[in-house]
Amino acid sequence: MHRIDTSTAQKDKFGAGKNGFTDGNPQTGTQSTALNASFFDTVQEEVCAVIEDEGITLDSENNGQLLEAIKSKITTAIAGLPGAPVTSVNGKTGAVQLKATDVGAVASVNGAKPDANGNVTVSIPGAPVTSVNGKTGAVQLKATDVGAVASVNGAKPDANGNVTVSIPAAPVTSVNGKTGAVQLKAQDVGVTMDNIGTNQYALSTNGIARVIGIGGIASNNNEVTVTLGRAFPSKIVAISGSFSGNGGQDSDSWWTATVINSGSFTLRSRNASGTWSFVLTGN
């Protein structure tokens, strides 16, 4: 921060070396204080630094941000102060002994004193019943007196008030819009077998691949990226495969299939040259 230091600033207005502003005086030829970018930049950055130090984003529509930042800093500073020792309790000092009345509590209720948690158990004698649903004397209630039903389809409630009702099953009248002796095919329930590429077939439900078979994948002891003709909606869950060709007969022979994403995987092989076939499941 610095005070105004243009050539027309009022020198030492607030003490030695403490310049200020003047409106000027035409009669004495005194010029009003000229402003410069350096001074305004200083004022701007001093204010903005306080606001942004509290993590507040500057907002040209909000004129209360400096006050908000100062309050936040004060709150943070207070929270970091060490706890002050207790000097008095309810106006008492020294070795204070408090009674229930000192904190606005009662010492007992109907002669019962509070337990260690301050709770009091009070026995209140039960009042006699004078009527039931408006009836007096030796009352006999019916189901309808308490808004209940006496039976459901002729079945009466058990001791717990539950009624078991048998509802006969309704016969099937159609399956997927077909009647009579219905014979369903896979496509009737949204299942199709689609050719999705060279030597690739997908078992799909409503156009979404669930199982994919792929064959004729050639590899000669190298790494091959296999791309599916139709990706699974989310991910490949499992890959199983078989190999036909040369090699693969000793402990140093192997092949692996590693998932890349929902529509591709990597085939790697060693000492095994030929073609592979795979079945993949996904979701």
Secondary structure, 3 states (H helix, E strand, C coil): CCCCCCCCCECCCCCCCCCECCCCECCCCECCCCCCHHHHHHHHHHHHHHHHHCCCCCCCCCCCHHHHHHHHHHHHHHHCCCCCCCCCECCECCCCCCCHHHHCCCCCECCECCCCCCCCCCCCCCCCCCCECCECCCCCCCHHHHCCCCCECCECCCCCCCCCCCCCCCCCCCECCECCCCCCCHHHHCEEEEEEECCEEEEEECCEEEEEEEEEEEEECCEEEEECCCCCCCCEEEEEEEEEEEECCCCCCEEEEEEEECCEEEEEEECEEEEEEEEEEEC
